[in-house]
Amino acid sequence: MTRHVSVRVEHVSKTYRIPRPDAPKVRDYVRRPAWAVRAPKSQIVSALRDVSFELHEGEVLGIIGRNGAGKSTLLKVLSRITSPTTGRVTMRGHVASLLEVGTGFHPELTGRENIYLNGMLLGMSSKQVSQVFDAICEFASVGDYINVPIKRYSSGMQLRLAFSVAAHLRADTMIVDEVLAVGDAEFQRKCLGAMRDVRKEGRTTLFVSHNMSAIEALCSRVVWLEHGVVKESGSPDRIIRSYLASALHRADIRSDTIDLRDAHRTARTIDLGVLKSIGFARGDKSADRSPWRVAFGEPFQLSIAFELPRAVPDLIVATGFRNDRGEDVLTSHSCDTARRDQEGRAGKAMVQVRQPWLRPGTYYIEAALLSGSQLLDYVAEAATLVVDEQRATGAPRLELKKGSVSPIWSWQFSDDLQS
């Protein structure tokens, strides 16, 4: 079945004329009138430059990028709040926009009146709005205040009602900006669930967010904006990895912060190294501090060298992995399998990393020394590990797998439905 194009953006650019920071002040027309008259008063800023893409019916498009990349400007152009300087935007059917708190609401009207007003603006009859009115109120949790003017609502109440209206009124295309970050944890969970339902219903959605996990879970395609230009477009998994890697490169984050620990720690983690099947990759402090690299699915070994001022009972060495989105992937402690009565003052702990397989991406390895439950030393980013993509013959595409780890489990098939 051929899907129609719901949104077509063709070579859209948007420029603004803003005052120059060095523009002449009133006093300059008195002190230096000749210069003040000739000096430029404004400058042209390009928010969008030659942006083009298409969105088919039922697709959920995620738009990512740094602050100031042009994401909100693009959504305002799509919502017809502002017109493009050049280019053309074609949209099919009715559009519901949620760009900021209170968008589309009249502050003097009650919540009930604003719901019916929004429905009429979308071309719905009062009967159609009445059919979903109770669901809107229940989702927004503003039932007791539905007859109160919107100007009396808190920003959170306005946000809940605005999203509920956009999700329940049957617009053909829904545009959602990062306003979901304003809500509390419960409301964000409800919003993400509602957006999954919208996707199942086959409605077209444009979603802007800095939450990469939500983008990957909800979107079928991602557009990455950089300085008003479409830098990349494609599958969420690939574009998000490229975007996060670019952000880390710009920030110039050190791959090793072994010396940046708290000064009161008495124990000291000397070094952290990676031993691969092909030999020693890196393990001394004089070695290059570039990230370690392993192939997807390749087993490797971590070695954590430590030094203690005195013998410590029940010494525990721990390590953890955190991905480039700030999410904790896994943690492992030496007491899981090794003896706990280690009392040496110096030594090295090694752990085999086999299963589960880490998905391709960048990971930060943390290291810790403990004596029972007492923390002796902790290094947040002891090293950086890059897992390169490597696909085995016949394996499914990595884009089809979700999560931070990709375990290999044993599957069996049987023709007996009773077994």
C-alpha positions in Angstrom: 0.0 0.0 0.0 1.4 3.3 -1.1 1.6 5.9 1.7 1.0 9.5 0.9 3.4 12.3 1.8 2.1 14.2 4.8 4.8 16.8 5.1 7.1 18.0 2.3 9.8 20.6 3.1 11.6 22.0 0.0 14.7 24.1 0.3 13.4 26.1 3.3 15.5 28.9 4.7 14.7 31.4 7.4 16.6 34.5 8.1 16.1 37.2 10.8 17.4 40.7 11.0 18.7 41.5 14.5 20.4 44.5 16.0 24.2 44.5 16.0 25.8 44.4 19.4 28.1 47.2 18.4 25.3 49.4 16.9 25.6 53.1 17.8 23.8 54.3 20.9 21.9 57.5 21.3 25.0 59.3 22.8 27.0 58.3 19.7 24.7 60.5 17.5 25.8 63.4 19.7 29.5 62.6 20.2 30.2 61.1 16.8 27.3 61.8 14.5 29.1 61.1 11.2 30.2 57.6 12.3 26.8 56.9 13.9 24.9 57.6 10.7 27.2 55.4 8.6 27.6 52.5 11.1 25.5 49.3 10.3 22.6 49.0 12.7 21.6 45.4 12.1 22.8 42.0 10.9 21.3 39.0 9.1 21.2 35.7 11.0 20.3 32.4 9.2 18.2 30.1 11.5 17.5 27.6 8.7 19.5 27.1 5.5 18.2 25.0 2.6 16.3 22.4 4.7 14.6 19.6 2.7 12.9 16.3 3.7 9.7 14.4 3.3 7.5 12.7 5.9 5.0 10.0 4.9 1.7 9.1 6.6 2.2 7.2 9.9 5.9 8.1 10.2 7.3 9.5 13.5 10.2 11.9 12.7 12.6 12.9 15.4 14.5 16.2 15.1 17.7 16.5 17.2 20.5 19.0 17.5 22.2 21.4 19.8 20.5 24.5 21.3 20.3 27.1 18.6 20.5 24.5 15.7 17.1 25.7 14.3 14.8 23.0 15.6 12.1 25.2 17.1 12.3 27.6 14.1 11.6 24.7 11.8 8.6 23.6 13.9 7.3 27.2 13.8 7.5 27.2 10.1 5.7 23.9 9.8 3.0 25.1 12.2 2.6 28.3 10.1 3.4 30.5 13.0 6.1 32.1 10.8 6.7 32.0 7.1 10.0 30.8 5.5 12.2 33.4 3.9 12.7 31.1 0.9 11.4 27.6 0.0 8.1 25.9 0.4 6.3 23.7 3.0 3.4 21.4 2.0 1.3 19.7 4.7 -1.6 17.3 4.3 -4.6 17.6 6.5 -5.0 19.2 9.9 -2.0 20.0 12.1 -1.9 20.1 15.9 1.1 21.9 17.5 2.5 21.8 21.0 5.5 24.1 20.9 5.4 25.8 24.3 3.2 26.0 27.4 -0.2 27.5 26.6 0.1 27.3 22.8 -3.3 27.7 21.2 -5.1 28.6 24.5 -6.9 31.8 25.2 -6.1 32.8 28.8 -9.6 34.3 29.5 -11.4 31.1 28.4 -12.0 28.1 30.6 -10.3 24.8 30.1 -13.6 23.4 28.7 -14.0 26.3 26.2 -10.4 26.0 25.1 -10.9 22.3 24.3 -13.9 23.0 22.1 -12.1 26.0 20.5 -9.1 23.8 19.6 -11.4 21.2 18.2 -13.1 23.7 16.0 -9.8 25.1 14.7 -8.9 21.5 13.7 -12.2 21.2 11.8 -14.0 19.0 14.3 -17.7 19.4 15.3 -18.7 19.9 18.9 -20.2 16.4 18.9 -16.8 14.9 17.9 -15.1 16.9 20.6 -17.6 15.8 23.2 -16.8 12.1 22.3 -13.2 12.6 23.5 -13.8 15.3 26.1 -13.8 12.9 29.1 -10.7 11.2 27.9 -8.9 14.6 27.6 -9.9 15.6 31.1 -8.8 12.2 32.6 -5.5 12.3 30.9 -4.7 15.9 31.8 -5.9 15.4 35.5 -7.6 18.8 35.5 -11.2 17.6 36.1 -11.8 19.8 39.1 -10.5 22.9 37.3 -12.0 22.4 33.8 -14.4 25.3 34.3 -11.7 27.7 35.6 -10.0 30.2 33.2 -6.7 29.0 31.8 -4.9 32.0 33.2 -5.5 30.5 36.7 -3.7 27.3 35.7 -0.2 26.6 36.7 2.3 26.0 33.8 2.2 22.2 34.5 -1.6 22.2 34.3 -1.5 24.1 31.1 1.0 21.7 29.7 -1.0 18.6 30.6 -4.1 20.0 29.1 -2.4 21.2 25.9 -0.7 17.8 25.3 -4.0 15.9 26.1 -5.8 18.1 23.6 -3.2 17.5 20.9 -3.1 13.8 21.5 -6.9 13.1 21.6 -8.2 15.5 19.0 -7.9 13.8 15.6 -5.3 15.9 13.8 -3.6 14.3 10.9 -0.2 15.6 11.9 1.0 16.3 15.5 4.1 18.5 16.2 5.6 18.3 19.6 8.5 20.4 20.9 10.7 19.8 24.0 7.9 21.1 26.3 7.5 17.6 27.7 10.6 18.2 29.8 8.6 20.7 31.9 6.3 17.9 33.3 7.0 15.6 36.2 8.1 12.0 35.8 4.6 10.6 35.9 3.3 13.0 33.2 6.3 12.3 31.0 5.6 8.6 31.2 2.0 9.2 30.3 3.0 11.4 27.4 5.4 8.8 26.0 2.7 6.2 26.2 0.3 8.4 24.4 2.8 9.1 21.7 3.3 5.3 21.2 -0.5 5.0 20.8 -0.5 7.8 18.3 2.2 6.0 16.3 0.1 2.8 16.4 -2.9 4.7 15.0 -0.8 5.7 12.0 -0.8 9.4 12.7 2.2 11.5 11.4 4.3 13.0 14.2 7.2 15.4 14.4 9.0 15.2 17.7 11.8 17.4 19.0 13.6 16.3 22.1 17.0 16.2 23.8 16.0 12.8 25.4 17.8 10.4 23.0 16.2 7.4 24.6 12.7 8.8 23.9 13.8 9.7 20.3 15.1 6.2 19.7 12.0 4.5 21.2 9.4 6.5 19.4 10.8 7.6 16.1 11.1 5.7 12.8 13.5 8.3 11.4 15.7 11.1 12.7 16.9 14.4 11.2 20.0 16.0 12.7 20.1 19.8 12.4 23.4 21.6 12.9 23.6 25.4 12.5 20.3 25.4 10.6 21.4 22.7 8.1 20.4 19.1 7.8 23.6 17.4 8.7 22.4 13.8 8.6 19.1 11.9 8.2 18.4 8.2 8.7 17.7 5.5 11.2 17.5 6.6 14.9 20.3 4.3 16.0 22.8 5.5 13.5 22.0 9.2 13.7 21.9 9.3 17.5 25.3 7.6 17.7 26.8 10.1 15.3 25.2 13.1 17.1 26.4 12.0 20.5 29.9 11.2 19.2 30.1 14.7 17.6 29.0 16.3 20.9 31.7 14.5 22.8 34.3 15.6 20.3 33.2 19.2 20.6 33.3 19.1 24.4 36.9 17.7 24.2 36.1 15.3 27.0 39.2 13.6 28.4 39.2 9.8 27.9 40.9 9.4 31.3 40.3 11.3 34.5 42.3 9.0 36.8 43.8 12.0 38.7 40.6 14.0 39.2 39.4 12.2 42.3 38.6 13.6 45.7 41.6 14.7 47.7 40.5 12.9 50.9 40.7 9.4 49.4 43.5 7.4 51.0 43.5 4.5 48.6 44.6 5.0 45.0 43.6 3.3 41.8 46.8 3.3 39.8 45.6 2.3 36.3 42.9 0.6 34.3 43.7 -1.4 31.2 42.1 -3.5 28.6 43.5 -6.9 27.6 42.1 -8.3 24.4 42.4 -11.7 22.8 45.1 -10.4 20.5 47.2 -9.1 23.4 47.7 -6.1 25.7 45.9 -3.0 24.4 47.0 -0.5 27.1 47.7 -0.6 30.7 50.4 1.8 31.8 50.1 5.5 32.6 52.6 6.6 30.0 50.6 5.0 27.2 48.4 7.0 24.8 45.2 8.2 26.4 43.0 7.7 23.3 39.9 5.5 23.8 40.3 1.8 23.7 38.5 0.1 20.7 37.0 -3.4 20.5 34.8 -5.0 17.9 31.2 -5.7 18.6 31.0 -9.2 20.2 34.7 -9.4 20.9 35.5 -10.6 24.4 38.1 -8.6 26.3 39.5 -8.3 29.8 39.7 -5.3 32.2 42.6 -5.0 34.6 42.4 -2.6 37.5 45.7 -1.9 39.3 45.5 -0.5 42.8 47.6 0.6 45.7 46.6 0.8 49.4 48.4 2.5 52.3 47.6 -0.5 54.6 46.1 -3.9 54.4 42.3 -3.7 54.0 39.9 -6.5 55.0 37.2 -7.6 52.6 38.6 -5.6 49.7 36.2 -5.3 46.8 37.1 -4.0 43.3 34.2 -2.7 41.2 33.8 -1.4 37.7 30.8 0.0 35.8 29.9 1.0 32.3 28.0 4.1 31.4 26.9 4.9 27.8 27.2 8.3 26.1 23.7 9.2 27.1 24.6 9.1 30.7 22.8 5.8 31.4 24.3 3.1 33.6 24.6 0.0 31.5 26.0 -2.5 34.0 28.1 -2.9 37.2 30.3 -5.7 38.3 32.0 -6.4 41.7 34.9 -8.7 42.4 33.0 -10.3 45.3 30.5 -11.7 42.8 32.9 -14.6 42.0 36.3 -13.9 43.7 37.2 -14.3 47.4 36.5 -11.4 49.7 39.4 -11.8 52.1 41.9 -9.9 49.8 44.3 -8.1 52.2 47.1 -7.0 49.9 48.3 -3.4 49.8 48.9 -3.5 46.1 47.8 -5.6 43.3 45.7 -6.0 40.2 42.1 -7.2 39.7 41.0 -8.6 36.3 37.5 -9.3 35.0 36.5 -11.1 31.9 33.8 -9.2 29.8 32.1 -11.7 27.6 28.3 -11.6 27.9 26.2 -9.6 27.4 27.7 -8.0 24.3 27.9 -4.2 24.4 26.2 -2.6 21.5 28.3 -0.4 19.2 28.9 3.0 20.8 31.0 4.9 23.3 31.2 3.8 27.0 32.8 5.3 30.0 34.4 2.9 32.5 34.3 3.7 36.2 36.4 2.0 38.8 36.0 1.8 42.6 37.7 0.3 45.6 35.6 -0.7 48.7 36.2 -2.3 52.0 32.8 -4.0 52.7 30.4 -1.1 52.3 33.0 1.7 52.8 34.2 3.5 49.7 37.9 3.8 49.5 38.4 5.3 46.0 36.2 6.1 43.0 37.0 7.3 39.5 34.0 8.4 37.5 35.6 8.2 34.0 38.7 6.0 34.4 38.8 5.2 30.6 36.7 5.4 27.4 35.8 2.3 25.5 34.6 2.4 21.9 32.7 -0.7 20.6 33.0 -0.8 16.8 30.2 -2.2 14.7 30.7 -5.7 13.4 27.9 -7.7 11.9 28.1 -11.5 11.8 26.9 -13.3 8.6 23.2 -13.8 8.8 22.7 -11.7 11.9 19.9 -9.2 11.9 20.6 -5.5 11.5 21.7 -3.8 14.7 19.0 -1.2 14.2 16.4 -3.8 15.0 17.9 -4.4 18.4 17.0 -2.2 21.3 18.8 -1.5 24.5 22.5 -1.0 25.5 23.5 -4.6 25.6 22.9 -7.3 23.0 23.0 -10.7 24.7 23.3 -14.0 22.8 20.9 -16.5 24.2 20.2 -20.0 23.1 16.9 -20.4 21.2 15.1 -23.6 20.3 12.1 -24.3 18.1 9.6 -27.1 18.4 6.6 -28.1 16.3 4.8 -29.3 19.5 2.5 -26.5 20.7 1.9 -28.3 24.0 5.6 -28.5 24.9 
